Amino acid sequence: MSSAQAWNCPTVELSNGVQMPILGIGTSQIGGFSQDTVLYALRDCGIRLIDTSKYNGFEVQLAEAIRESGVPRSNLRLTNKLWPLDYGYETAKAAFRESCSRMKVEYLDLYMLHWPASMQPGRSNRELRAESWRALEELYEEGLCRSIGVSNFMIHHLEQLKQDCTVVPHVNQVEYHPFQQPNELIEYCRREGITFQGYCPLAKGQALSNPTIFQVAQKYGRTPAQICIRWSVQNGAITIPKSTKRERVVENCQVFGFQLEEEDMVAINKLHEGRHVSWDPTDVE
């Protein structure tokens, strides 16, 4: 895929009117990181949404890839996350500024609370979430974040935040793949105007060998990875598959030239078993 073949990715409108691509690229410590692949995704594949976090430790490398790509900052949608050890009003703002400095940007398109637990002894999770969220609200009001959101939050966490704060999160990013379909949470987010974003769409590769996924892939002449990603975006979830290989990024992008029939969507929906391949936040208070 060359620049001439770069596609226009469909977008999702957040509750505040910001448009986010429905497909991006994620970063993770697990499986490594390839600056060259991110550069390729931006420059040659037309990817415009990059999801990262301070925890992953790739902010400086991402800044270099963005600079080398030549893509104007205004065309990008950059997401970063506040790590729980930085929760708190002042520490949240300081961590935000440090992340922006490492990424060499003046603002972020989406900044999120990474995890519902604060990881700080002696302080309640709810108290620190609210304190940190108020800091994000101020960053949003100042225009330093175009949108603010949360990651790995369950319904009770969102309900508490709604009671404690002013701005309803624009996005909730949660593990989402055929084996982990938190439909009650998804419906709650829809009712509250919170855009749902899914990570680990391939279940860290576990979905690729599933017989149902394989059969659907054969039917459409597509790969199992493309079926998983197509299923996710067809359900309206902003989807951020991670890859360190160029050919996989190209493969992941090629999911807009076909549509899964209802019977195939239903078949994949039936694969839900509550399996987590990442963190399980359901028991966090």
N, C-alpha and C positions, 0 to 999 in steps of 0.2 A: 504494500500500500504506500503510495507516494503522496506528496502534498496535493497533487492534482486529483487524487482519489479521496482526499479527506472529506468526510461526511458531515452533514449538519445534524448534530445530535438533538433529538427531541428534548424539550425542557419541561420542568415542573415548576409551577408558580407557588412560592411560599405565601403564607398568610399576609406578609407585609409587601407583597408584590414583586419580590426578588425572584428572578428566573434562575433555576439551577438545572444543569444538564442531568438527565435521568441516568446517565452512565458515565462513570469516571474511572480513576485508577486509585487503588488503595496502597498503603505502605504498611509494613509490619516487620517486627524483628524476626518473627518466625519465617524461615525460608530464605532469609537474606534480603538484600536490597541492591538494586542495580541502577545507578545514576544514568548509565547509558540507555537503559530501557525506558526510563521516565522521559529522557530527552527525546527518544524515538517516538514515544506515545504522543508527546506534545507537538513535535515538529513534523512527523510523517503520518501520524494517524488521526490528527485532529482532536485528540482528547483535550478537554479544557477544565475538567474537574479533577483536582488532586486532593486526596484525603490523607492527612498525616496526624501526628501527635508529638508532643514533647517527649513522651515516654519512648517512642520509637527511635529517637535520636538522629533523624535524617534531615533536619531542617536546613543545615548548611549545604548538604549535597543537593537538596531540592532547589535551593536558591541558585546554585550553579547551573543546574539543568534548565531552570526557567530562563536564566540569563542567556544561556547558549541557544535556547530554542528560538529566541527572537520574537516570541508571541507577546503582544502588548499586554501589560498587566490588566488593563480593563477588560480583556477578553477571557481572562482566567477566573476560575472560581476556586479559591484556596480555603481549605478547611483545616483547622487545627484544634487541639483539645487541651484543656487545663487538667494536669495530673493531680490526683487527690492530695498528694503531699503539699501542694501549693494552695489548697483550699483556704479561704479566709479573704476578707475584703482587700486588705493591702497586698497580701502575697499574690492574690489572683491578678491584680492589676500589674504587679511587677513581672509576674511570669508571662503575661500577655505581651508586655513591652519587650521582654527578652526574646520571646519567640519571633515577634515581628523583626527584631534586630537580626537574629540569626537567618531569617528567611529573606532579609533585605526588602521588606515591604512596609508600607505605611498603614495598611489596613488589612483585615482578613474578611473574606466573604461570609465565613461561618466560623464561630468560635463556640466550643462546647464544653460542658462539664463531662469529663471522661467516664466517670464511674459514680454510682450513688453512695458508696462508702467513702468516708473521708480519710481513713487510714491514719488518723491522728488521735492517739489515746487521750481520754479525758474530755473530749468534746463530742457532742451528739452529732450523728450524721446529718440529721435534719437541720440542726442549727448551722452547721458549716456549709451545707448545700445552699441554704437560704442566703447566708452571708456572701458566699461566692457568687451566687446568681445576681445579687444586687450589684456587685462589681461589674458583672457582664452587662447588666441592664444599663449602667452608666456608660460603659464603653460603646454600647449600641446607640445610646442617645447622643454621644459625642461623634458618631459616625466612624469610629475606629473598627467596628464590626458591622458589616452590612446586615448580618443576621446572627442570632444566638440560639443555641440548642443544647441538647443533652444527649448522652450516649449510655446505653445499657440501663435506662430508667424503666421501671415497671409502673403500673397504673398507680399504686399507692405513693410512689415517689413523685409522680406528676401531680397527683391530687394535693400532696403537701406543698409542693412548690406553688401551685395555684393559690393556695390559702396564704402562703407566706410572702408572696412577691407580686409584682405588677404585670410584667410582660410574660405572656404564655410562650413557652419555647416554640421556635419556628420549626425545629426539626428534632426528631428522636431517632438516633441511630442504634440499631439493635441487630444481633445475630439473626440472619434470615436465609434459610435455604430449605429444600424439600423436606428435610428431617426436623426442622425447627421452624414452625409456623405459628407465631404468637398472635393468633387471629383476634382474640379478645382485646389485646393491646392495640392492634392495628385499627380495630373499629373504634376504640376509645380515642386514638389519635385523630382519626377522621372526624369524629364528632367535635373534638376540641380545636380543630383547625391546625393540628400539628402534622407536618409532613413526615411520612415514615421513610426511613432510609435503612437499607439492609447491608450488612457486611458478611463476609464468608459465604458468598452465593454458591460456591462449589462444595461447601462443607469441608474445606481444606482437602479437597480431592476425593473425599469419601463418597460423594454422590456420583462420581464419574463411572463407577463400576456397577451402579444399581441397575438391575435388569429392566425396570420400567423406564428409566431415563435412557438406557441404551436402545430400547425398542422404539421410543419416540424419536430418538436421534436418527435411527435408520429410516423411519417413515419420512422424515423431512430432508434426508440427505445432509444432515448437520452433525456436529460433534456433540457429545454429552455436555461439554462445558457451555456450548452455545444454547442448548436446550435449557439448562439451569438459569442462565442469565436472561434468556428470553422470557422464561416463566416469571422471573422476578420483576423485570421491567413491565411485562404485560399486566402484572398485578398492581402497577403504579408505584412501585418502590424505587427510590433512587438507589442505584446499585453500584458498588465499588469493588469489583474483583481486583485482586492483587496478582501481579506477575513480575518475574524478573527476566522473562524471555520475550524477545521481540515477536516471535511468531505467535506466541500466546496472546499478546496484546492485540495483534491484528485479528486473530480468531475471535477474541472477546468483543471486538468492535462490530463484527459482522452479524448482528442480531436484529437488524431493523428491516431486512429484506424479506421477512416471512412472519407469519403469525400462527401461533398454536391454536388448533381447534379446541372448542370447549371440552370435548371428551378427553383430550390430552391434558388440558389444564386440570380437570377433575382427577385424572389418574395420578398426576403429580401431587395434587392436594392431599390425596389419600396416603402419601408416604410419610406424613407428619407422625412423629413418635416422641417428640419432646427431647430429642438428642441434642446436646450441646457439644460443639467442637471448640468453643472458646469459653470465656468466663460465664458462669451462671449467676446472675445477679438477683434471682428470685427471692433469696432469703435475707437480703440486705434490708435493714430497717430504715 
